[in-house]
Amino acid sequence: MGTVSLIGALTGIATHILLYRVGEWDLAAPSIVSTYIILSITLLTLDWTNSFTITTSLGPGWAKQLVLTHITAVYTSMILYRAFFHRLRQFPGPFLARISNFYATYLSAKRLQLFEETERLHKVHGDYVRLGPTELSIINPEAVVALYGPQSQLAKGPWYHVIHPRVSLQTERDKKEHARRRKVWDQGFSSKAIRTYEPRITKYTTQLTSAISQTLDTEINVSKYFNYYSFDVMGDMAFGKSFDMLLNGEDTYFLTSLHADMTSIGLFGHLTWLFPFFKGIPGLNWQYKRFWEFLDGLVGGRVMNEPAVPDVFSWLLRDYNDRPKTAQAQLNLHGDSYLIVVAGSDTTAATLSIIFLYLAANPPLAKQLQSLLDSLPDLSHKNLIEVDLLDGIINEALRLHPAVPSGTQRVTPPEGVTVGGVHIPGGVIVQCPVYSVFRDERNFEKPTEFLPTRWTTEQHLVKNKAVFIPFNAGPYSCAGKQLALMELRCVTAGLMKQFDVTLAEGTSLEEVLGKLRDTFTLVVPELEVVFRRRG
Ligand code: HEM
């Protein structure tokens, strides 16, 4: 090997071992690529023009040779290290998953059902599966509390850079800052605040019921209506006005943009270094820029119009106004307004679709629920929380089809963490795919059956309640859980009180489940049903 190749190889190996191997580089990816391009062009120009005496002595083509050997050495070092010497080498998993995150991306891209793909990997490899070079998927029952419980020392992973440079409460990775911001959000979701939201929920539940009553006896894709409902409610909570999709019967720009974004996140969520390119490259980023300009407009409008009854955004705005108005604080406020809609729309819509899928497929269960609803003086939320079967149905929907099925990403602290007797080194990305955990026989008896009574009269069917965290647990758990439950109860009760629901002809439970998609949040693209007025 000549001197130039030797220098290229040594600098390549050193750059990988000393630099890229340690720390996170996702956000710096565009700067790294630009640096390489500028350096390479400079060296190639020096070579081509024979500018320095020292370079002329190297012979023509030295720059190309240097750049190529350097890049080849970086990748060779990376591949060999990841395949054979990585601190996760003793954990099983597909060989290609060790090498690159492109493997998990390939699994997602197959059918956007990463939760199913991960489930298959766990069946082959056991409780701990290497899903990426530095990433483990864990279904050991002890992992849930260890990773997400109140005592967990784990932090949020690099996935949470997803809306960078905006940082919402959900994407806040700094623990202290997250705790400070979470206190503000919690005021917006206190029991008192939630009670004041009930008239809004009732308003949109009535709009939903009336939209559905115009379709009686015909087949409709009810998933679309649930999407409209959950977006309209969250539009009201975040921007002081509904998106009016239930009234107009049309998708809004916000909904189509968000769904396109979530599909990209579902596809490329394991290649987080790609996101800065999507956002930064002119031409590629026009949709991104257009969306955030649109959102800026919504926030601006909301800031000028404080609603008579405070909404969730009121609390965030108050905190923003009480603190120094930095550019980052403004970005974060916009990130938070986005989060209200993102967190509260698809999750609720998907869960409603799953609930109605099982009710439509199970007439005796629907009748049982209806007779309990008939016995209530009215459908106010305080009465609905007394109907155990309603909560049992909601819990079973969330257990079999959790709204965030592949789980949420965490990073182990430098000293590592021990889970189920297995030590996981520091700086490792870990997650519990709750879809699999909730279907594990160690945690639930008859795990694949939809049995609402496991939460009411047959509680022995729940073997390990601690793992049941559809809203996550600990400091990063869902801030809007109580609001979500209120929506799920009110909509399910409101519709079932008035209508019977059946699956449309040619639609089966299995067929609908086969079409579920994992875009970080669960998506139920189509659920064809028929509503009929109850006799
Ligand atoms: C069925 C409905 C819902 C489910 C299953 C659900 C589930 C979850 C889960 C699993 C997380 C953790 C995400 C993570 O760690 O990355 C989360 C976070 C969050 N959810 Fe929900 N959610 C639902 C509805 C709502 C609603 C209606 C809101 C209201 C705006 C909401 C607001 C939030 C917020 C603000 C966070 C971030 C919390 C934090 O990081 O401190 N969610 N949710």
Residues whose N, C-alpha, C, O or C-beta is under 5 A from the ligand:
A	BS01	HEM	L169 Q170 L339 I340 A343 G344 T347 T348 T351 A403 V404 T408 P470 F471 N472 P475 Y476 S477 C478 A479 G480 K481 L483 A484
